[in-house]
Amino acid sequence: MSRNAGEAERIEDAVLTRAAQAGEVAALGLLLERHRAGMRAVALSILGPGPDVDDVIQDAAVTALRRVGDVRDPAAVGAWLRMIVRNTSRSLLRGSVPSLPIDDLRVPSTDAGPEGWLEHHTMRNWIWEALEELSPTLRLPLVLRHFSTGVTSYERIAGACGVPVGTVRSRLNQGRIKLAAALAATADAPHGDTARRTRASRVEARETLAAAESGRFEALLSERWSPGIALLRGNDPVGGRSVLVRGMDGDLEAGVRQRLAHAVAGRSLVLWEMDLLSPADDPDHCPPSVAWLMTLDDAGRPRRLRLLHPRPVQALESLTPM
């Protein structure tokens, strides 16, 4: 490739990247098509031929949609896309959470001004509104795969949803296709304030833990949760409010505490990820973390709860709610 041709491609990449950062899903689609061959070559070099390559490319597309605002050098977006594929491929081999190196994350500063913050939040709001257009069976695996920090592997998503791993792959593929269509359909629609919703959810999570530690967990459930709250394992109900209260009280009596680590909140789905703190005299009492995955009713109250742990279920027999 001549120097002039290479410079022209960089300029075109920069134009498309800025358009994608402004919320134009078509621009992001063009970027992905321009760099698909290079992205696939990276995935093949790490994973070898097989269905995982297509999964990684699709995952990278959704990650690019979520993170395109993080691109610091729009002209170098091709390298950024290949980095996402490289990290996702390596994470798939390790069975860990896909991530970007900290040095490659854009850290918002006061120099960005209100326009920069508005752009960043608008993109996030748009994605969440599009997710709300999907059916619950497609929305749940996508949220876990791309918005949780500890329930991202196919195996853990399968356990959370109560379906085989092959079904998770299928639903993720269908979900990504429908998400692209929903993004195009909602591009000009008003979008809710996801940042405000998530901030409120963090406050609620901390208030829930504080109520439990002060002996008011059952009262808080009565005040804020659906009267028909159901605890699920996969898709199977395993109890209601009384089981939740007994489980929480039992953990507190054993000296186990929870600390909020991460939260995301949509209009119909909320995820709280907690660090589990074992008692000092029994450091291996419980797994290191638990995720509360809540489906909300029409009034915005939790009506279904799944408690998800990073370890196999047989290691969790001491935790009554499971």
VENSULNOR-V855295 format. One record per residue. PSI is psi in degrees with one decimal (none if undefined). Layout:
PSI + PSI
This chain:
130.6 + 160.3 + -40.3 + -41.0 + -41.1 + -40.1 + -36.8 + -40.6 + -39.7 + -40.9 + -43.0 + -40.1 + -43.0 + -41.4 + -45.8 + -39.1 + -44.4 + -36.1 + -41.4 + -39.6 + -24.4 + -0.2 + 11.6 + 103.5 + -30.3 + -36.9 + -41.3 + -39.7 + -41.4 + -40.2 + -44.8 + -39.5 + -41.6 + -34.1 + 8.3 + -42.4 + -44.3 + -38.6 + -43.6 + -37.5 + -39.0 + -45.6 + -43.2 + -37.1 + -26.3 + -41.7 + -21.0 + 172.6 + 147.2 + 173.4 + -21.4 + -28.1 + -46.7 + -39.4 + -43.2 + -41.7 + -40.8 + -41.3 + -41.8 + -34.8 + -43.6 + -40.7 + -41.5 + -39.3 + -44.6 + -33.3 + 6.8 + -26.9 + -13.9 + -8.9 + 118.7 + -29.6 + 92.0 + -30.5 + -18.1 + 26.7 + -27.6 + -44.7 + -36.7 + -43.2 + -41.4 + -33.4 + -41.2 + -45.4 + -42.8 + -47.1 + -40.8 + -40.2 + -45.6 + -37.2 + -36.3 + -41.2 + -36.2 + -15.6 + 26.7 + -171.7 + 126.3 + 141.3 + 166.9 + 145.3 + 144.0 + -31.1 + -18.6 + 3.8 + 136.2 + 124.3 + 111.6 + 140.9 + 168.8 + -19.2 + -21.4 + -28.3 + 171.4 + -28.5 + -39.5 + -43.8 + -40.8 + -43.8 + -46.0 + -46.0 + -34.1 + -42.8 + -44.5 + -42.6 + -40.8 + -43.8 + -44.1 + -37.0 + -39.5 + -39.0 + -36.7 + -18.9 + -14.6 + 159.0 + 154.4 + -35.7 + -28.2 + -32.2 + -43.2 + -51.4 + -33.8 + -42.7 + -43.8 + -42.2 + -39.0 + -10.7 + -11.2 + 168.7 + -16.8 + 2.0 + 53.8 + -20.8 + 155.5 + -39.1 + -43.0 + -37.8 + -39.8 + -43.0 + -39.8 + -37.6 + -12.2 + 36.3 + 164.0 + 160.8 + -38.4 + -35.8 + -36.7 + -46.9 + -46.2 + -44.7 + -36.4 + -42.4 + -47.1 + -40.5 + -41.5 + -40.1 + -46.4 + -31.1 + -40.9 + -42.6 + -40.1 + -35.5 + -44.1 + -37.8 + -26.2 + 8.8 + -37.7 + 5.2 + 158.4 + 142.2 + 137.7 + 165.8 + 91.3 + -37.3 + -43.6 + -41.7 + -40.8 + -39.3 + -43.8 + -36.3 + -37.0 + -42.8 + -44.2 + -38.4 + -45.6 + -37.5 + -35.4 + -44.5 + -40.0 + -39.4 + -39.9 + -43.7 + -21.8 + 8.9 + 16.5 + 20.3 + -45.9 + -40.0 + -40.6 + -40.7 + -41.4 + -37.1 + -38.1 + -17.0 + 160.5 + 141.4 + -27.9 + 30.4 + 135.0 + 133.2 + 128.0 + 148.5 + 108.9 + -120.7 + 4.6 + 124.8 + 135.9 + 5.3 + -179.4 + -144.4 + -42.3 + -36.4 + -40.3 + -44.4 + -45.5 + -41.9 + -45.2 + -46.3 + -40.0 + -41.3 + -43.1 + -40.0 + -31.3 + -3.3 + 11.3 + 134.8 + 154.7 + 146.0 + 127.0 + 129.4 + -31.2 + 145.1 + 142.1 + 149.1 + 124.0 + -171.3 + -24.7 + -8.8 + 134.6 + 138.5 + 120.8 + 124.8 + 124.4 + 140.2 + 135.8 + 125.7 + 109.8 + 157.0 + 150.2 + -32.9 + 0.3 + 70.1 + -17.5 + 19.1 + -38.7 + 165.5 + 166.2 + -17.4 + 164.7 + 142.4 + 132.1 + 111.9 + 113.2 + 128.0 + 132.7 + 152.6 + -175.2 + -20.8 + 3.5 + 16.2 + 143.2 + 130.2 + -18.8 + 135.4 + 129.5 + 131.8 + 118.4 + 128.8 + 153.5 + -7.0 + 161.0 + 153.9 + -34.9 + -18.7 + 2.3 + 18.9 + -22.2 + -14.7 + 102.4 + -42.1 + -25.9 + none
